[in-house]
Amino acid sequence: MMMALHLSAVVAVAVATTSILLLAPATADAANTIAPGACHPGSRQCAFVTSNQRRAGQSRNRRHSQPLFGKNKYASESKKASQQEIILDLDSKVVPYDGRIDSKMGPIPSNDDETTVTTTPHRCALITIIGLPNMGKSTLLNALLSDDLAITNSRPQTTRHSILGVMTTDHTQLCLTDTPGIIGSPSYRLQEGMMDTVKGAVKDADVFLVVTDVYSGVVRDDDDEKNNNGEDDDSEPKEVDETLGIGEELLMKLRNSERPVIVCVNKVDLVAEEEKESVYTNTPTQAIETVQKWRSVLPDAFAILPTCAANGPDDPGVAALRSILLANDPSMDVGAAIRSLGRPIPGMYPPGTTMLSDEAAREILPVGPPLYHPDFFTDRTDRFCASELIRETIFTRLGKELPYCCEVRVETFDESKRYLDEDNRDVEGSSFVERKAVIRLGATIYVERDSQVGIVVGKKGQMIKDLGIDSRKKLQAFFGVKVILDLRVKEDKNWRNNEDKLKKYGYTS
């Protein structure tokens, strides 16, 4: 009798241990996956925390493929194999049903056959896009995503916030972060907050994507703080330091970092010596010199590619960059994409490298699970995107200085009728009433001085009317439904240097 009780207790402990083992893989897998709703839509904190956790765990040595869960050095091999046998035996005996999660333990490797089947590990990376103002960073982000996520303009410092765009495939997830242009000497508190955003994005990056243009080393003094009188700047180009304008501090971080660096020499079509269609087969001399110049300051950069981001997703330079970032996908051919750029430019590859291989490109991204759901596109809310589109219209419509003094806030966002089908009709007596999908927006443009209110409103309200019409067209194209926009103008005195206002508008924390 006592022996029977003893055996029953042993069986009960074994069953309890097996239950814990069954749950452990699913729990660990869930801990490495972030649901899109796990953090506030306007915050990147979730992504950064997960990146740090990944860096501290299985992706510490991201140059080498690591198993998702490390080997327990305290567990014996025989005991581990015995546990696997128990789990697989229970899987075969339990009747399956829809709510049951199958064991994640794979088949037990045979001691007689040491051959293992290799599969493509999933890779995920935070890629920070950095560079001087007006280099085409936002344009490149849109081209890589094949979507207009970030606003663009020919004037510098259009981007004020970091904007996350996520590209997901079966084998790779790219978390691309567009950042404000690097300002060497911020003129007011707003710009200091913008530079804090850049530093934060640099700190959490797995890969650096430096965007420059063919005029690297030569800039114009066209900063709005130094020319805020609204007049055109006719100053002559001037040479900058040997850091090519990105600053000694950032340059040293790029040089000393163990993280991969890719440089995009953008706008090569601006110096085309012949037809712009042949800009890659006949690379302009100035573009070649710029590539070599960046290779001299970043000798270990993985690649330095010429691009024309304004040409969109199908531009050969953009396509080559995309193939490098998505090299983990079996369908990608990095060599073929690079060859489409014509003859290699001296300095495109690191010293001793004649061509980039799929294997080398694949290793620049760390192995890890996706941070976001496959359908996730950006961490920014619809309100934020709407305010940015209105601000883009202000940059296009107003003079040189005034847009930098403006902030746009969406006060109301009514999308209760956003998803109505255009063919959905309600019966009212004997007639049909058509119900169309619509979004109603109420937005306010804040300016720094009372005199600027009149400029934005315009004579007899014509300017604010034009701003509303152009903004509404962009909003309708972005949301895909009819938009009713109520646009107003108010003074918010000296908001660019007011710490409380900057916190309210999301520029500082």
Disulfide bonds with the S-S distance in Angstrom:
none
